[in-house]
């Protein structure tokens, strides 16, 4: 929104772009998680097994009433 919060007056383009540049200079995004399909389950032997979405749904059906 290119309006001042105080009085609703428009913000000039040069001021808006300068503010946007300052915001991006301060922005420091953190690490993002790596997504993958399925459910990873760590076994006692140190092996990680990945179960696909269909198997996860089938496992959920066996949990009983909710």
C-alpha positions in Angstrom: 0.0 0.0 0.0 1.6 3.3 -1.1 -0.2 5.5 1.4 1.0 7.0 4.7 -0.7 5.4 7.7 -1.0 8.7 9.5 -3.2 10.6 7.1 -3.7 8.4 4.0 -1.7 10.8 1.8 0.1 9.1 -1.1 3.8 8.2 -0.8 5.9 9.5 -3.8 7.6 6.7 -5.9 11.1 7.7 -5.0 10.4 7.6 -1.3 8.6 4.3 -1.6 11.5 2.7 -3.5 14.0 4.1 -1.0 12.0 2.6 1.9 11.8 -0.7 0.1 15.6 -0.8 -0.5 16.2 0.0 3.2 13.8 -2.8 4.2 15.6 -5.3 1.9 19.0 -4.2 3.2 17.8 -5.1 6.8 16.1 -8.4 5.7 18.1 -11.4 6.8 16.2 -14.6 5.9 17.0 -17.6 8.0 17.5 -21.1 6.7 14.5 -22.8 5.2 13.6 -26.4 5.7 14.1 -28.9 2.8 10.7 -30.4 1.9 10.2 -33.9 0.5 7.2 -36.1 0.0 6.4 -38.9 2.4 7.1 -39.5 6.1 10.7 -40.3 7.2 10.8 -42.8 10.0 14.2 -43.6 11.8 14.6 -47.2 12.7 16.6 -48.6 15.6 19.3 -49.8 13.3 20.0 -46.2 12.2 18.3 -46.6 8.8 15.8 -43.9 7.8 12.8 -45.3 5.8 10.5 -43.0 3.8 6.9 -43.9 3.5 4.9 -42.4 0.6 1.7 -40.4 1.1 -0.6 -43.4 0.3 1.0 -45.5 2.9 0.8 -42.7 5.5 -3.0 -42.4 4.8 -3.4 -46.2 5.2 -1.5 -46.1 8.5 -3.8 -43.2 9.7 -6.9 -45.4 9.1 -5.5 -48.0 11.5 -5.3 -45.6 14.4 -8.9 -46.1 15.4 -11.6 -43.5 16.1 -10.6 -39.9 16.6 
